[in-house]
């Protein structure tokens, strides 16, 4: 990434600051509080996947803006669709891990 790509990444990442702070704070809490191992693993996995997805999305959109400005074609549009679906699936997986962490230690048994 050149200077323009890096500045695009930084500007995209500025919108992620609240999510990054909450994610890092949540991971620190999961490791500092006495919680069961399964809850910790699911919670840290969900928060970590959320952080990675957010930063990867910012990096992709910075690259996409740079590639589009230098004359990208229809392959960029197809790639954008695939990346959006992938990001949506990863985000759904992260939320599923966080929901699983919330219910993992409650002792709820399936009938």
FIBADREN-160554 format. One record per residue (C-alpha): residue number from 1; residue in one letter; chain; x, y, z. Coordinates in steps of 0.25 Angstrom, whole numbers, plus 5000, padded with zeros to 4 digits. Layout:
<nodes>
{num NUM, residuo A, cadena A, x X, y Y, z Z}
...
</nodes>
This chain:
<nodes>
{num 1, residuo X, cadena A, x 5000, y 5000, z 5000}
{num 2, residuo X, cadena A, x 5005, y 5013, z 4996}
{num 3, residuo X, cadena A, x 5003, y 5026, z 5004}
{num 4, residuo X, cadena A, x 4989, y 5028, z 4998}
{num 5, residuo X, cadena A, x 4985, y 5014, z 5002}
{num 6, residuo X, cadena A, x 4990, y 5015, z 5016}
{num 7, residuo X, cadena A, x 4983, y 5029, z 5018}
{num 8, residuo X, cadena A, x 4970, y 5022, z 5012}
{num 9, residuo X, cadena A, x 4972, y 5010, z 5022}
{num 10, residuo X, cadena A, x 4974, y 5020, z 5034}
{num 11, residuo X, cadena A, x 4962, y 5028, z 5030}
{num 12, residuo X, cadena A, x 4954, y 5015, z 5029}
{num 13, residuo X, cadena A, x 4959, y 5011, z 5042}
{num 14, residuo X, cadena A, x 4955, y 5023, z 5050}
{num 15, residuo X, cadena A, x 4941, y 5019, z 5049}
{num 16, residuo X, cadena A, x 4945, y 5006, z 5056}
{num 17, residuo X, cadena A, x 4951, y 5013, z 5068}
{num 18, residuo X, cadena A, x 4938, y 5010, z 5077}
{num 19, residuo X, cadena A, x 4937, y 4996, z 5073}
{num 20, residuo X, cadena A, x 4952, y 4994, z 5074}
{num 21, residuo X, cadena A, x 4952, y 4999, z 5088}
{num 22, residuo X, cadena A, x 4940, y 4991, z 5093}
{num 23, residuo X, cadena A, x 4946, y 4978, z 5086}
{num 24, residuo X, cadena A, x 4960, y 4980, z 5093}
{num 25, residuo X, cadena A, x 4953, y 4984, z 5106}
{num 26, residuo X, cadena A, x 4945, y 4971, z 5105}
{num 27, residuo X, cadena A, x 4956, y 4962, z 5102}
{num 28, residuo X, cadena A, x 4964, y 4968, z 5114}
{num 29, residuo X, cadena A, x 4952, y 4965, z 5123}
{num 30, residuo X, cadena A, x 4950, y 4951, z 5118}
{num 31, residuo X, cadena A, x 4965, y 4948, z 5122}
{num 32, residuo X, cadena A, x 4964, y 4956, z 5135}
{num 33, residuo X, cadena A, x 4951, y 4951, z 5141}
{num 34, residuo X, cadena A, x 4949, y 4937, z 5146}
{num 35, residuo X, cadena A, x 4940, y 4932, z 5136}
{num 36, residuo X, cadena A, x 4939, y 4917, z 5131}
{num 37, residuo X, cadena A, x 4948, y 4913, z 5120}
{num 38, residuo X, cadena A, x 4938, y 4910, z 5110}
{num 39, residuo X, cadena A, x 4931, y 4924, z 5112}
{num 40, residuo X, cadena A, x 4945, y 4931, z 5111}
{num 41, residuo X, cadena A, x 4948, y 4923, z 5098}
{num 42, residuo X, cadena A, x 4935, y 4926, z 5091}
{num 43, residuo X, cadena A, x 4935, y 4941, z 5096}
{num 44, residuo X, cadena A, x 4949, y 4944, z 5092}
{num 45, residuo X, cadena A, x 4947, y 4936, z 5079}
{num 46, residuo X, cadena A, x 4935, y 4945, z 5076}
{num 47, residuo X, cadena A, x 4941, y 4958, z 5080}
{num 48, residuo X, cadena A, x 4954, y 4954, z 5072}
{num 49, residuo X, cadena A, x 4947, y 4951, z 5060}
{num 50, residuo X, cadena A, x 4939, y 4964, z 5061}
{num 51, residuo X, cadena A, x 4952, y 4972, z 5062}
{num 52, residuo X, cadena A, x 4959, y 4964, z 5050}
{num 53, residuo X, cadena A, x 4947, y 4965, z 5041}
{num 54, residuo X, cadena A, x 4946, y 4980, z 5044}
{num 55, residuo X, cadena A, x 4961, y 4983, z 5041}
{num 56, residuo X, cadena A, x 4961, y 4974, z 5029}
{num 57, residuo X, cadena A, x 4949, y 4981, z 5024}
{num 58, residuo X, cadena A, x 4955, y 4994, z 5025}
{num 59, residuo X, cadena A, x 4968, y 4989, z 5018}
{num 60, residuo X, cadena A, x 4960, y 4983, z 5007}
{num 61, residuo X, cadena A, x 4952, y 4996, z 5005}
{num 62, residuo X, cadena A, x 4964, y 5004, z 5005}
{num 63, residuo X, cadena A, x 4970, y 4995, z 4994}
{num 64, residuo X, cadena A, x 4957, y 4996, z 4987}
{num 65, residuo X, cadena A, x 4957, y 5011, z 4986}
{num 66, residuo X, cadena A, x 4971, y 5011, z 4981}
{num 67, residuo X, cadena A, x 4969, y 5001, z 4971}
{num 68, residuo X, cadena A, x 4956, y 5007, z 4966}
{num 69, residuo X, cadena A, x 4962, y 5021, z 4965}
{num 70, residuo X, cadena A, x 4973, y 5015, z 4956}
{num 71, residuo X, cadena A, x 4963, y 5009, z 4946}
{num 72, residuo X, cadena A, x 4958, y 4996, z 4951}
{num 73, residuo X, cadena A, x 4947, y 4989, z 4943}
{num 74, residuo X, cadena A, x 4936, y 4979, z 4945}
{num 75, residuo X, cadena A, x 4945, y 4969, z 4953}
{num 76, residuo X, cadena A, x 4945, y 4979, z 4964}
{num 77, residuo X, cadena A, x 4930, y 4980, z 4965}
{num 78, residuo X, cadena A, x 4930, y 4964, z 4965}
{num 79, residuo X, cadena A, x 4940, y 4964, z 4976}
{num 80, residuo X, cadena A, x 4933, y 4974, z 4984}
{num 81, residuo X, cadena A, x 4920, y 4965, z 4984}
{num 82, residuo X, cadena A, x 4928, y 4953, z 4989}
{num 83, residuo X, cadena A, x 4935, y 4961, z 5000}
{num 84, residuo X, cadena A, x 4922, y 4967, z 5005}
{num 85, residuo X, cadena A, x 4916, y 4953, z 5006}
{num 86, residuo X, cadena A, x 4929, y 4948, z 5013}
{num 87, residuo X, cadena A, x 4929, y 4959, z 5023}
{num 88, residuo X, cadena A, x 4914, y 4957, z 5026}
{num 89, residuo X, cadena A, x 4917, y 4942, z 5028}
{num 90, residuo X, cadena A, x 4929, y 4945, z 5037}
{num 91, residuo X, cadena A, x 4921, y 4956, z 5045}
{num 92, residuo X, cadena A, x 4909, y 4946, z 5047}
{num 93, residuo X, cadena A, x 4919, y 4936, z 5052}
{num 94, residuo X, cadena A, x 4925, y 4946, z 5062}
{num 95, residuo X, cadena A, x 4911, y 4949, z 5067}
{num 96, residuo X, cadena A, x 4908, y 4934, z 5068}
{num 97, residuo X, cadena A, x 4920, y 4932, z 5077}
{num 98, residuo X, cadena A, x 4917, y 4943, z 5086}
{num 99, residuo X, cadena A, x 4903, y 4938, z 5088}
{num 100, residuo X, cadena A, x 4908, y 4924, z 5090}
{num 101, residuo X, cadena A, x 4917, y 4930, z 5101}
{num 102, residuo X, cadena A, x 4905, y 4937, z 5107}
{num 103, residuo X, cadena A, x 4898, y 4924, z 5109}
{num 104, residuo X, cadena A, x 4910, y 4914, z 5111}
{num 105, residuo X, cadena A, x 4911, y 4915, z 5126}
{num 106, residuo X, cadena A, x 4896, y 4916, z 5129}
{num 107, residuo X, cadena A, x 4894, y 4901, z 5129}
{num 108, residuo X, cadena A, x 4882, y 4901, z 5120}
{num 109, residuo X, cadena A, x 4879, y 4887, z 5114}
{num 110, residuo X, cadena A, x 4872, y 4884, z 5102}
{num 111, residuo X, cadena A, x 4859, y 4876, z 5104}
</nodes>
